[in-house]
């Protein structure tokens, strides 16, 4: 095999590996969407569920800081 | 088990299922990034590789249309 062919094969293998993983990532994304839809069909509010997922990723400190800043901005804009 | 507890459990199970899938998706995303880094260390241009992945997802028709529009816009803006 010539050196050019080896290099072309290597590039193709990288691209195909990435494509398989992109497919896998898309599949998991679809499963997540399906799960939210299932929860919705059980009566859950999925917008709030997404907020909960975001909040649970944060430390208690970060969450409290975020909530304090949110309150400040709400006050500044007269949202009560 | 009271009905409220059952419902709380159901919500918690949905959230935990979603969190596991989000973790999985993040893991695959990390693997994709690692693969691009590996390709980069072998001398490949990863920006171009990302373009190739995008192009290979498209049909030949869609790609040709996109390329024609791109040429038109380049001409309009004097990019030669």
Backbone of each chain as nested JSON, in Angstrom:
{
  "chains": [
    {"id": "A", "residues": [
      {"number": 1, "name": "UNK", "atoms": {"N": [0.864, -1.192, 0.0], "CA": [0.0, 0.0, 0.0], "C": [0.895, 1.234, 0.0]}},
      {"number": 2, "name": "UNK", "atoms": {"N": [0.624, 2.186, -0.889], "CA": [1.419, 3.414, -0.947], "C": [1.166, 4.248, 0.297]}},
      {"number": 3, "name": "UNK", "atoms": {"N": [2.064, 5.186, 0.538], "CA": [1.907, 6.019, 1.732], "C": [0.647, 6.869, 1.624]}},
      {"number": 4, "name": "UNK", "atoms": {"N": [0.348, 7.377, 0.403], "CA": [-0.855, 8.211, 0.206], "C": [-2.104, 7.423, 0.567]}},
      {"number": 5, "name": "UNK", "atoms": {"N": [-2.154, 6.149, 0.134], "CA": [-3.329, 5.326, 0.415], "C": [-3.485, 5.099, 1.913]}},
      {"number": 6, "name": "UNK", "atoms": {"N": [-2.373, 4.827, 2.582], "CA": [-2.418, 4.639, 4.027], "C": [-2.989, 5.87, 4.711]}},
      {"number": 7, "name": "UNK", "atoms": {"N": [-2.52, 7.059, 4.263], "CA": [-2.983, 8.303, 4.855], "C": [-4.463, 8.519, 4.577]}},
      {"number": 8, "name": "UNK", "atoms": {"N": [-4.884, 8.25, 3.325], "CA": [-6.3, 8.393, 2.972], "C": [-7.149, 7.47, 3.833]}},
      {"number": 9, "name": "UNK", "atoms": {"N": [-6.678, 6.226, 4.001], "CA": [-7.411, 5.269, 4.839], "C": [-7.513, 5.781, 6.26]}},
      {"number": 10, "name": "UNK", "atoms": {"N": [-6.429, 6.346, 6.763], "CA": [-6.429, 6.832, 8.14], "C": [-7.46, 7.955, 8.307]}},
      {"number": 11, "name": "UNK", "atoms": {"N": [-7.468, 8.866, 7.351], "CA": [-8.439, 9.964, 7.396], "C": [-9.864, 9.425, 7.35]}},
      {"number": 12, "name": "UNK", "atoms": {"N": [-10.108, 8.47, 6.431], "CA": [-11.435, 7.888, 6.294], "C": [-11.849, 7.183, 7.588]}},
      {"number": 13, "name": "UNK", "atoms": {"N": [-10.912, 6.491, 8.209], "CA": [-11.227, 5.791, 9.465], "C": [-11.565, 6.77, 10.58]}},
      {"number": 14, "name": "UNK", "atoms": {"N": [-10.832, 7.895, 10.64], "CA": [-11.15, 8.928, 11.636], "C": [-12.576, 9.452, 11.401]}},
      {"number": 15, "name": "UNK", "atoms": {"N": [-12.853, 9.793, 10.14], "CA": [-14.168, 10.37, 9.797], "C": [-15.275, 9.377, 10.123]}},
      {"number": 16, "name": "UNK", "atoms": {"N": [-15.074, 8.116, 9.761], "CA": [-16.118, 7.112, 10.02], "C": [-16.317, 6.881, 11.513]}},
      {"number": 17, "name": "UNK", "atoms": {"N": [-15.209, 6.94, 12.268], "CA": [-15.324, 6.774, 13.717], "C": [-16.146, 7.923, 14.303]}},
      {"number": 18, "name": "UNK", "atoms": {"N": [-15.839, 9.138, 13.855], "CA": [-16.573, 10.31, 14.335], "C": [-18.046, 10.209, 13.941]}},
      {"number": 19, "name": "UNK", "atoms": {"N": [-18.316, 9.767, 12.713], "CA": [-19.71, 9.645, 12.25], "C": [-20.491, 8.64, 13.097]}},
      {"number": 20, "name": "UNK", "atoms": {"N": [-19.848, 7.529, 13.443], "CA": [-20.533, 6.545, 14.305], "C": [-20.868, 7.162, 15.664]}},
      {"number": 21, "name": "UNK", "atoms": {"N": [-19.926, 7.911, 16.213], "CA": [-20.172, 8.527, 17.518], "C": [-21.228, 9.632, 17.422]}},
      {"number": 22, "name": "UNK", "atoms": {"N": [-21.237, 10.371, 16.318], "CA": [-22.27, 11.402, 16.132], "C": [-23.655, 10.755, 16.066]}},
      {"number": 23, "name": "UNK", "atoms": {"N": [-23.732, 9.604, 15.389], "CA": [-24.986, 8.836, 15.322], "C": [-25.442, 8.427, 16.72]}},
      {"number": 24, "name": "UNK", "atoms": {"N": [-24.452, 7.915, 17.477], "CA": [-24.732, 7.452, 18.846], "C": [-25.24, 8.617, 19.69]}},
      {"number": 25, "name": "UNK", "atoms": {"N": [-24.571, 9.758, 19.564], "CA": [-24.961, 10.956, 20.323], "C": [-26.372, 11.383, 19.943]}},
      {"number": 26, "name": "UNK", "atoms": {"N": [-26.663, 11.331, 18.647], "CA": [-27.995, 11.694, 18.169], "C": [-29.038, 10.727, 18.741]}},
      {"number": 27, "name": "UNK", "atoms": {"N": [-28.685, 9.43, 18.768], "CA": [-29.593, 8.417, 19.31], "C": [-29.931, 8.691, 20.772]}},
      {"number": 28, "name": "UNK", "atoms": {"N": [-28.909, 9.026, 21.554], "CA": [-29.142, 9.328, 22.973], "C": [-30.0, 10.589, 23.095]}},
      {"number": 29, "name": "UNK", "atoms": {"N": [-29.711, 11.579, 22.255], "CA": [-30.535, 12.801, 22.242], "C": [-31.993, 12.482, 21.951]}},
      {"number": 30, "name": "UNK", "atoms": {"N": [-32.219, 11.572, 20.995], "CA": [-33.599, 11.157, 20.666], "C": [-34.252, 10.453, 21.855]}},
      {"number": 31, "name": "UNK", "atoms": {"N": [-33.472, 9.617, 22.544], "CA": [-34.003, 8.913, 23.726], "C": [-34.39, 9.907, 24.829]}},
      {"number": 32, "name": "UNK", "atoms": {"N": [-33.563, 10.94, 24.999], "CA": [-33.87, 11.967, 26.005], "C": [-35.18, 12.66, 25.637]}},
      {"number": 33, "name": "UNK", "atoms": {"N": [-35.312, 13.033, 24.373], "CA": [-36.542, 13.692, 23.912], "C": [-37.751, 12.783, 24.146]}},
      {"number": 34, "name": "UNK", "atoms": {"N": [-37.588, 11.477, 23.82], "CA": [-38.691, 10.523, 24.033], "C": [-39.083, 10.449, 25.505]}},
      {"number": 35, "name": "UNK", "atoms": {"N": [-38.075, 10.498, 26.382], "CA": [-38.354, 10.412, 27.822], "C": [-39.12, 11.644, 28.298]}},
      {"number": 36, "name": "UNK", "atoms": {"N": [-38.717, 12.832, 27.823], "CA": [-39.478, 14.038, 28.159], "C": [-40.914, 13.908, 27.645]}},
      {"number": 37, "name": "UNK", "atoms": {"N": [-41.07, 13.387, 26.43], "CA": [-42.429, 13.22, 25.882], "C": [-43.257, 12.253, 26.719]}},
      {"number": 38, "name": "UNK", "atoms": {"N": [-42.603, 11.183, 27.186], "CA": [-43.292, 10.214, 28.037], "C": [-43.744, 10.883, 29.337]}},
      {"number": 39, "name": "UNK", "atoms": {"N": [-42.849, 11.687, 29.922], "CA": [-43.191, 12.398, 31.168], "C": [-44.341, 13.37, 30.922]}},
      {"number": 40, "name": "UNK", "atoms": {"N": [-44.283, 14.036, 29.761], "CA": [-45.347, 14.987, 29.402], "C": [-46.684, 14.267, 29.313]}},
      {"number": 41, "name": "UNK", "atoms": {"N": [-46.67, 13.077, 28.719], "CA": [-47.923, 12.314, 28.565], "C": [-48.447, 11.844, 29.924]}},
      {"number": 42, "name": "UNK", "atoms": {"N": [-47.564, 11.836, 30.945], "CA": [-47.983, 11.499, 32.315], "C": [-48.408, 12.742, 33.077]}},
      {"number": 43, "name": "UNK", "atoms": {"N": [-48.376, 13.902, 32.406], "CA": [-48.868, 15.125, 33.039], "C": [-47.788, 16.035, 33.598]}},
      {"number": 44, "name": "UNK", "atoms": {"N": [-46.5, 15.67, 33.421], "CA": [-45.435, 16.522, 33.951], "C": [-45.136, 17.681, 32.999]}},
      {"number": 45, "name": "UNK", "atoms": {"N": [-44.729, 18.807, 33.579], "CA": [-44.352, 19.996, 32.806], "C": [-42.875, 19.847, 32.432]}},
      {"number": 46, "name": "UNK", "atoms": {"N": [-42.62, 19.649, 31.153], "CA": [-41.244, 19.306, 30.762], "C": [-40.311, 20.525, 30.759]}},
      {"number": 47, "name": "UNK", "atoms": {"N": [-40.866, 21.725, 30.606], "CA": [-40.011, 22.917, 30.725], "C": [-39.438, 23.004, 32.127]}},
      {"number": 48, "name": "UNK", "atoms": {"N": [-40.3, 22.736, 33.115], "CA": [-39.847, 22.772, 34.514], "C": [-38.879, 21.608, 34.764]}},
      {"number": 49, "name": "UNK", "atoms": {"N": [-39.158, 20.455, 34.171], "CA": [-38.234, 19.321, 34.33], "C": [-36.845, 19.68, 33.808]}},
      {"number": 50, "name": "UNK", "atoms": {"N": [-36.788, 20.378, 32.66], "CA": [-35.476, 20.78, 32.115], "C": [-34.772, 21.746, 33.064]}},
      {"number": 51, "name": "UNK", "atoms": {"N": [-35.547, 22.624, 33.702], "CA": [-34.964, 23.533, 34.704], "C": [-34.399, 22.743, 35.88]}},
      {"number": 52, "name": "UNK", "atoms": {"N": [-35.157, 21.717, 36.309], "CA": [-34.715, 20.886, 37.441], "C": [-33.402, 20.178, 37.104]}},
      {"number": 53, "name": "UNK", "atoms": {"N": [-33.327, 19.632, 35.881], "CA": [-32.092, 18.948, 35.458], "C": [-30.917, 19.926, 35.515]}},
      {"number": 54, "name": "UNK", "atoms": {"N": [-31.164, 21.163, 35.068], "CA": [-30.117, 22.186, 35.086], "C": [-29.727, 22.527, 36.534]}},
      {"number": 55, "name": "UNK", "atoms": {"N": [-30.727, 22.699, 37.395], "CA": [-30.461, 23.062, 38.793], "C": [-29.694, 21.969, 39.524]}},
      {"number": 56, "name": "UNK", "atoms": {"N": [-30.039, 20.697, 39.251], "CA": [-29.385, 19.586, 39.954], "C": [-27.922, 19.409, 39.556]}},
      {"number": 57, "name": "UNK", "atoms": {"N": [-27.57, 19.968, 38.374], "CA": [-26.167, 19.908, 37.936], "C": [-25.297, 20.876, 38.731]}},
      {"number": 58, "name": "UNK", "atoms": {"N": [-25.944, 21.923, 39.305], "CA": [-25.19, 22.978, 39.986], "C": [-24.947, 22.624, 41.448]}},
      {"number": 59, "name": "UNK", "atoms": {"N": [-23.859, 23.185, 42.01], "CA": [-23.642, 23.068, 43.46], "C": [-24.675, 23.972, 44.134]}},
      {"number": 60, "name": "UNK", "atoms": {"N": [-24.934, 23.692, 45.452], "CA": [-25.883, 24.507, 46.199], "C": [-25.434, 25.972, 46.202]}},
      {"number": 61, "name": "UNK", "atoms": {"N": [-24.12, 26.196, 46.338], "CA": [-23.576, 27.559, 46.332], "C": [-23.863, 28.284, 45.018]}},
      {"number": 62, "name": "UNK", "atoms": {"N": [-23.545, 27.613, 43.921], "CA": [-23.768, 28.222, 42.603], "C": [-25.258, 28.512, 42.393]}},
      {"number": 63, "name": "UNK", "atoms": {"N": [-26.084, 27.569, 42.842], "CA": [-27.53, 27.735, 42.668], "C": [-28.023, 28.934, 43.469]}},
      {"number": 64, "name": "UNK", "atoms": {"N": [-27.571, 29.046, 44.732], "CA": [-28.019, 30.161, 45.564], "C": [-27.535, 31.49, 45.001]}},
      {"number": 65, "name": "UNK", "atoms": {"N": [-26.302, 31.488, 44.452], "CA": [-25.775, 32.709, 43.849], "C": [-26.632, 33.099, 42.638]}},
      {"number": 66, "name": "UNK", "atoms": {"N": [-26.949, 32.078, 41.808], "CA": [-27.758, 32.341, 40.616], "C": [-29.133, 32.889, 41.005]}},
      {"number": 67, "name": "UNK", "atoms": {"N": [-29.712, 32.282, 42.048], "CA": [-31.038, 32.728, 42.471], "C": [-31.016, 34.157, 43.01]}},
      {"number": 68, "name": "UNK", "atoms": {"N": [-29.923, 34.514, 43.724], "CA": [-29.795, 35.871, 44.256], "C": [-29.677, 36.876, 43.112]}},
      {"number": 69, "name": "UNK", "atoms": {"N": [-28.867, 36.545, 42.102], "CA": [-28.694, 37.452, 40.952], "C": [-30.021, 37.592, 40.206]}},
      {"number": 70, "name": "UNK", "atoms": {"N": [-30.719, 36.455, 40.048], "CA": [-32.03, 36.482, 39.382], "C": [-32.98, 37.427, 40.113]}},
      {"number": 71, "name": "UNK", "atoms": {"N": [-32.997, 37.341, 41.469], "CA": [-33.865, 38.219, 42.264], "C": [-33.506, 39.685, 42.046]}},
      {"number": 72, "name": "UNK", "atoms": {"N": [-32.182, 39.966, 42.014], "CA": [-31.714, 41.338, 41.808], "C": [-32.192, 41.877, 40.463]}},
      {"number": 73, "name": "UNK", "atoms": {"N": [-32.037, 41.045, 39.414], "CA": [-32.445, 41.474, 38.078], "C": [-33.953, 41.661, 38.005]}},
      {"number": 74, "name": "UNK", "atoms": {"N": [-34.695, 40.741, 38.65], "CA": [-36.155, 40.857, 38.659], "C": [-36.57, 42.178, 39.328]}},
      {"number": 75, "name": "UNK", "atoms": {"N": [-35.925, 42.485, 40.458], "CA": [-36.237, 43.731, 41.175], "C": [-35.917, 44.929, 40.284]}},
      {"number": 76, "name": "UNK", "atoms": {"N": [-34.742, 44.877, 39.616], "CA": [-34.321, 45.989, 38.766], "C": [-35.316, 46.234, 37.634]}},
      {"number": 77, "name": "UNK", "atoms": {"N": [-35.965, 45.166, 37.201], "CA": [-36.893, 45.305, 36.068], "C": [-38.354, 45.337, 36.515]}},
      {"number": 78, "name": "UNK", "atoms": {"N": [-38.552, 45.459, 37.826], "CA": [-39.92, 45.579, 38.348], "C": [-40.769, 44.35, 38.133]}},
      {"number": 79, "name": "UNK", "atoms": {"N": [-40.128, 43.166, 38.095], "CA": [-40.875, 41.907, 37.992], "C": [-41.113, 41.398, 39.408]}},
      {"number": 80, "name": "UNK", "atoms": {"N": [-42.368, 41.388, 39.856], "CA": [-42.591, 40.896, 41.235], "C": [-43.556, 39.729, 41.264]}}
    ]},
    {"id": "B", "residues": [
      {"number": 1, "name": "UNK", "atoms": {"N": [-47.956, 2.757, 50.021], "CA": [-47.347, 4.019, 49.56], "C": [-48.46, 4.989, 49.14]}},
      {"number": 2, "name": "UNK", "atoms": {"N": [-48.429, 6.214, 49.615], "CA": [-49.462, 7.191, 49.255], "C": [-49.326, 7.566, 47.782]}},
      {"number": 3, "name": "UNK", "atoms": {"N": [-50.4, 8.158, 47.249], "CA": [-50.359, 8.525, 45.826], "C": [-49.304, 9.602, 45.565]}},
      {"number": 4, "name": "UNK", "atoms": {"N": [-49.179, 10.552, 46.525], "CA": [-48.192, 11.633, 46.369], "C": [-46.786, 11.048, 46.263]}},
      {"number": 5, "name": "UNK", "atoms": {"N": [-46.483, 10.07, 47.117], "CA": [-45.151, 9.459, 47.103], "C": [-44.889, 8.75, 45.774]}},
      {"number": 6, "name": "UNK", "atoms": {"N": [-45.89, 8.022, 45.295], "CA": [-45.744, 7.337, 44.011], "C": [-45.414, 8.343, 42.907]}},
      {"number": 7, "name": "UNK", "atoms": {"N": [-46.143, 9.477, 42.928], "CA": [-45.936, 10.494, 41.906], "C": [-44.549, 11.118, 42.042]}},
      {"number": 8, "name": "UNK", "atoms": {"N": [-44.131, 11.4, 43.281], "CA": [-42.79, 11.956, 43.502], "C": [-41.729, 10.985, 42.994]}},
      {"number": 9, "name": "UNK", "atoms": {"N": [-41.929, 9.696, 43.304], "CA": [-40.985, 8.673, 42.837], "C": [-40.923, 8.655, 41.319]}},
      {"number": 10, "name": "UNK", "atoms": {"N": [-42.089, 8.745, 40.695], "CA": [-42.132, 8.697, 39.232], "C": [-41.353, 9.876, 38.642]}},
      {"number": 11, "name": "UNK", "atoms": {"N": [-41.57, 11.058, 39.208], "CA": [-40.85, 12.245, 38.736], "C": [-39.34, 12.067, 38.926]}},
      {"number": 12, "name": "UNK", "atoms": {"N": [-38.948, 11.579, 40.115], "CA": [-37.531, 11.371, 40.395], "C": [-36.924, 10.361, 39.413]}},
      {"number": 13, "name": "UNK", "atoms": {"N": [-37.684, 9.303, 39.123], "CA": [-37.182, 8.284, 38.189], "C": [-37.01, 8.857, 36.778]}},
      {"number": 14, "name": "UNK", "atoms": {"N": [-37.953, 9.688, 36.353], "CA": [-37.813, 10.347, 35.04], "C": [-36.556, 11.205, 35.026]}},
      {"number": 15, "name": "UNK", "atoms": {"N": [-36.388, 12.028, 36.062], "CA": [-35.24, 12.953, 36.123], "C": [-33.929, 12.164, 36.132]}},
      {"number": 16, "name": "UNK", "atoms": {"N": [-33.885, 11.093, 36.918], "CA": [-32.65, 10.312, 37.002], "C": [-32.349, 9.604, 35.671]}},
      {"number": 17, "name": "UNK", "atoms": {"N": [-33.409, 9.157, 34.992], "CA": [-33.209, 8.504, 33.694], "C": [-32.624, 9.522, 32.704]}},
      {"number": 18, "name": "UNK", "atoms": {"N": [-33.191, 10.728, 32.713], "CA": [-32.704, 11.783, 31.819], "C": [-31.258, 12.135, 32.16]}},
      {"number": 19, "name": "UNK", "atoms": {"N": [-30.953, 12.224, 33.455], "CA": [-29.587, 12.575, 33.863], "C": [-28.574, 11.519, 33.401]}},
      {"number": 20, "name": "UNK", "atoms": {"N": [-28.964, 10.242, 33.497], "CA": [-28.048, 9.192, 33.031], "C": [-27.799, 9.334, 31.527]}},
      {"number": 21, "name": "UNK", "atoms": {"N": [-28.864, 9.633, 30.781], "CA": [-28.705, 9.779, 29.327], "C": [-27.906, 11.034, 28.977]}},
      {"number": 22, "name": "UNK", "atoms": {"N": [-28.1, 12.105, 29.747], "CA": [-27.305, 13.329, 29.514], "C": [-25.817, 13.041, 29.75]}},
      {"number": 23, "name": "UNK", "atoms": {"N": [-25.531, 12.253, 30.789], "CA": [-24.146, 11.848, 31.076], "C": [-23.565, 11.065, 29.899]}},
      {"number": 24, "name": "UNK", "atoms": {"N": [-24.377, 10.124, 29.402], "CA": [-23.96, 9.275, 28.28], "C": [-23.666, 10.142, 27.044]}},
      {"number": 25, "name": "UNK", "atoms": {"N": [-24.573, 11.1, 26.793], "CA": [-24.414, 11.991, 25.64], "C": [-23.137, 12.823, 25.784]}},
      {"number": 26, "name": "UNK", "atoms": {"N": [-22.906, 13.285, 27.018], "CA": [-21.692, 14.071, 27.278], "C": [-20.445, 13.204, 27.052]}},
      {"number": 27, "name": "UNK", "atoms": {"N": [-20.521, 11.94, 27.501], "CA": [-19.399, 11.017, 27.311], "C": [-19.074, 10.823, 25.843]}},
      {"number": 28, "name": "UNK", "atoms": {"N": [-20.106, 10.636, 25.021], "CA": [-19.891, 10.457, 23.585], "C": [-19.312, 11.738, 22.988]}},
      {"number": 29, "name": "UNK", "atoms": {"N": [-19.834, 12.885, 23.435], "CA": [-19.304, 14.169, 22.976], "C": [-17.814, 14.301, 23.305]}},
      {"number": 30, "name": "UNK", "atoms": {"N": [-17.441, 13.855, 24.513], "CA": [-16.021, 13.89, 24.911], "C": [-15.188, 12.968, 24.027]}},
      {"number": 31, "name": "UNK", "atoms": {"N": [-15.745, 11.782, 23.71], "CA": [-15.023, 10.84, 22.842], "C": [-14.813, 11.432, 21.447]}},
      {"number": 32, "name": "UNK", "atoms": {"N": [-15.828, 12.151, 20.953], "CA": [-15.709, 12.791, 19.634], "C": [-14.592, 13.83, 19.67]}},
      {"number": 33, "name": "UNK", "atoms": {"N": [-14.588, 14.637, 20.737], "CA": [-13.545, 15.665, 20.878], "C": [-12.161, 15.01, 20.933]}},
      {"number": 34, "name": "UNK", "atoms": {"N": [-12.059, 13.908, 21.712], "CA": [-10.776, 13.195, 21.808], "C": [-10.326, 12.68, 20.45]}},
      {"number": 35, "name": "UNK", "atoms": {"N": [-11.276, 12.208, 19.637], "CA": [-10.929, 11.67, 18.319], "C": [-10.415, 12.782, 17.403]}},
      {"number": 36, "name": "UNK", "atoms": {"N": [-11.083, 13.951, 17.463], "CA": [-10.586, 15.09, 16.684], "C": [-9.173, 15.458, 17.149]}},
      {"number": 37, "name": "UNK", "atoms": {"N": [-8.957, 15.441, 18.465], "CA": [-7.619, 15.776, 18.984], "C": [-6.573, 14.769, 18.523]}},
      {"number": 38, "name": "UNK", "atoms": {"N": [-6.968, 13.496, 18.482], "CA": [-6.055, 12.452, 18.012], "C": [-5.701, 12.7, 16.544]}},
      {"number": 39, "name": "UNK", "atoms": {"N": [-6.731, 13.035, 15.746], "CA": [-6.503, 13.309, 14.323], "C": [-5.584, 14.521, 14.157]}},
      {"number": 40, "name": "UNK", "atoms": {"N": [-5.812, 15.539, 14.99], "CA": [-4.988, 16.749, 14.955], "C": [-3.527, 16.408, 15.236]}},
      {"number": 41, "name": "UNK", "atoms": {"N": [-3.318, 15.531, 16.23], "CA": [-1.952, 15.151, 16.594], "C": [-1.282, 14.351, 15.476]}},
      {"number": 42, "name": "UNK", "atoms": {"N": [-2.096, 13.794, 14.566], "CA": [-1.557, 13.077, 13.395], "C": [-1.374, 14.029, 12.211]}},
      {"number": 43, "name": "UNK", "atoms": {"N": [-1.677, 15.327, 12.428], "CA": [-1.424, 16.317, 11.386], "C": [-2.648, 16.709, 10.576]}},
      {"number": 44, "name": "UNK", "atoms": {"N": [-3.84, 16.182, 10.912], "CA": [-5.038, 16.545, 10.151], "C": [-5.601, 17.871, 10.642]}},
      {"number": 45, "name": "UNK", "atoms": {"N": [-6.209, 18.617, 9.731], "CA": [-6.859, 19.89, 10.04], "C": [-8.289, 19.576, 10.483]}},
      {"number": 46, "name": "UNK", "atoms": {"N": [-8.562, 19.789, 11.769], "CA": [-9.85, 19.333, 12.304], "C": [-11.018, 20.244, 11.907]}},
      {"number": 47, "name": "UNK", "atoms": {"N": [-10.721, 21.517, 11.593], "CA": [-11.805, 22.386, 11.088], "C": [-12.323, 21.832, 9.765]}},
      {"number": 48, "name": "UNK", "atoms": {"N": [-11.388, 21.424, 8.915], "CA": [-11.777, 20.861, 7.626], "C": [-12.475, 19.509, 7.831]}},
      {"number": 49, "name": "UNK", "atoms": {"N": [-11.989, 18.723, 8.781], "CA": [-12.647, 17.44, 9.07], "C": [-14.109, 17.669, 9.488]}},
      {"number": 50, "name": "UNK", "atoms": {"N": [-14.342, 18.696, 10.312], "CA": [-15.725, 18.997, 10.724], "C": [-16.58, 19.383, 9.518]}},
      {"number": 51, "name": "UNK", "atoms": {"N": [-15.962, 20.115, 8.579], "CA": [-16.689, 20.466, 7.345], "C": [-17.032, 19.21, 6.556]}},
      {"number": 52, "name": "UNK", "atoms": {"N": [-16.075, 18.276, 6.487], "CA": [-16.284, 17.023, 5.746], "C": [-17.428, 16.222, 6.364]}},
      {"number": 53, "name": "UNK", "atoms": {"N": [-17.437, 16.138, 7.7], "CA": [-18.518, 15.412, 8.388], "C": [-19.867, 16.038, 8.029]}},
      {"number": 54, "name": "UNK", "atoms": {"N": [-19.91, 17.38, 8.004], "CA": [-21.151, 18.09, 7.66], "C": [-21.547, 17.794, 6.207]}},
      {"number": 55, "name": "UNK", "atoms": {"N": [-20.558, 17.851, 5.295], "CA": [-20.845, 17.631, 3.874], "C": [-21.346, 16.209, 3.617]}},
      {"number": 56, "name": "UNK", "atoms": {"N": [-20.74, 15.215, 4.302], "CA": [-21.119, 13.823, 4.067], "C": [-22.527, 13.505, 4.562]}},
      {"number": 57, "name": "UNK", "atoms": {"N": [-23.047, 14.362, 5.474], "CA": [-24.417, 14.168, 5.959], "C": [-25.437, 14.59, 4.902]}},
      {"number": 58, "name": "UNK", "atoms": {"N": [-25.009, 15.458, 3.977], "CA": [-25.935, 16.022, 2.989], "C": [-26.041, 15.122, 1.761]}},
      {"number": 59, "name": "UNK", "atoms": {"N": [-27.197, 15.209, 1.071], "CA": [-27.336, 14.543, -0.22], "C": [-26.49, 15.32, -1.232]}},
      {"number": 60, "name": "UNK", "atoms": {"N": [-26.133, 14.641, -2.353], "CA": [-25.341, 15.309, -3.383], "C": [-26.067, 16.553, -3.904]}},
      {"number": 61, "name": "UNK", "atoms": {"N": [-27.387, 16.438, -4.064], "CA": [-28.209, 17.559, -4.535], "C": [-28.125, 18.752, -3.584]}},
      {"number": 62, "name": "UNK", "atoms": {"N": [-28.341, 18.485, -2.292], "CA": [-28.298, 19.56, -1.297], "C": [-26.917, 20.205, -1.252]}},
      {"number": 63, "name": "UNK", "atoms": {"N": [-25.891, 19.366, -1.379], "CA": [-24.527, 19.888, -1.332], "C": [-24.251, 20.783, -2.529]}},
      {"number": 64, "name": "UNK", "atoms": {"N": [-24.676, 20.328, -3.716], "CA": [-24.448, 21.125, -4.921], "C": [-25.206, 22.442, -4.864]}},
      {"number": 65, "name": "UNK", "atoms": {"N": [-26.418, 22.374, -4.309], "CA": [-27.208, 23.601, -4.172], "C": [-26.495, 24.563, -3.222]}},
      {"number": 66, "name": "UNK", "atoms": {"N": [-26.032, 24.02, -2.085], "CA": [-25.339, 24.863, -1.109], "C": [-24.101, 25.49, -1.722]}},
      {"number": 67, "name": "UNK", "atoms": {"N": [-23.345, 24.686, -2.503], "CA": [-22.121, 25.198, -3.112], "C": [-22.432, 26.296, -4.138]}},
      {"number": 68, "name": "UNK", "atoms": {"N": [-23.54, 26.122, -4.872], "CA": [-23.923, 27.128, -5.871], "C": [-24.29, 28.443, -5.173]}},
      {"number": 69, "name": "UNK", "atoms": {"N": [-25.067, 28.342, -4.08], "CA": [-25.453, 29.553, -3.342], "C": [-24.211, 30.232, -2.759]}},
      {"number": 70, "name": "UNK", "atoms": {"N": [-23.312, 29.411, -2.22], "CA": [-22.068, 29.955, -1.659], "C": [-21.294, 30.731, -2.72]}},
      {"number": 71, "name": "UNK", "atoms": {"N": [-21.2, 30.163, -3.94], "CA": [-20.496, 30.843, -5.04], "C": [-21.16, 32.173, -5.365]}},
      {"number": 72, "name": "UNK", "atoms": {"N": [-22.507, 32.16, -5.387], "CA": [-23.255, 33.384, -5.68], "C": [-22.952, 34.465, -4.648]}},
      {"number": 73, "name": "UNK", "atoms": {"N": [-22.998, 34.076, -3.382], "CA": [-22.743, 35.038, -2.302], "C": [-21.299, 35.544, -2.359]}},
      {"number": 74, "name": "UNK", "atoms": {"N": [-20.352, 34.629, -2.647], "CA": [-18.951, 35.047, -2.75], "C": [-18.781, 36.072, -3.872]}},
      {"number": 75, "name": "UNK", "atoms": {"N": [-19.433, 35.807, -5.013], "CA": [-19.36, 36.736, -6.147], "C": [-19.95, 38.087, -5.754]}},
      {"number": 76, "name": "UNK", "atoms": {"N": [-21.114, 38.04, -5.071], "CA": [-21.8, 39.279, -4.673], "C": [-20.924, 40.122, -3.753]}},
      {"number": 77, "name": "UNK", "atoms": {"N": [-20.089, 39.447, -2.961], "CA": [-19.257, 40.173, -1.993], "C": [-17.827, 40.346, -2.479]}},
      {"number": 78, "name": "UNK", "atoms": {"N": [-17.591, 40.009, -3.754], "CA": [-16.256, 40.212, -4.337], "C": [-15.178, 39.335, -3.726]}},
      {"number": 79, "name": "UNK", "atoms": {"N": [-15.575, 38.155, -3.2], "CA": [-14.581, 37.208, -2.67], "C": [-14.192, 36.27, -3.803]}},
      {"number": 80, "name": "UNK", "atoms": {"N": [-12.916, 36.363, -4.248], "CA": [-12.541, 35.465, -5.355], "C": [-11.338, 34.599, -5.013]}}
    ]}
  ]
}
